[in-house]
């Protein structure tokens, strides 16, 4: 049942015409560069790189925090013989 509801929800969302429009940041960069006489392609590329950069940074930070917490949990559950008092 849950798979059918999820599939139906995904199909309905994919048919929405707003999903095929430009993102607001890309549109703003193109408009501002066009008015200022700048290179539009460079502005769009910079906007795409900016949008891609944030999720990767968040992924690395969250991954590191999970790794560090797992290491602390292992140390608590299995202390090394050198640390015994």
Protein Blocks (a to p, Z undefined) as FASTA:
>chain_A
ZZmmmmmmmmmmmmpmklmmccfklmmmmmmmmmnopafklmmmmmmmmmmmmmmmmmmm
mmmmmmmmmmmmmmmmmccfklpZZ
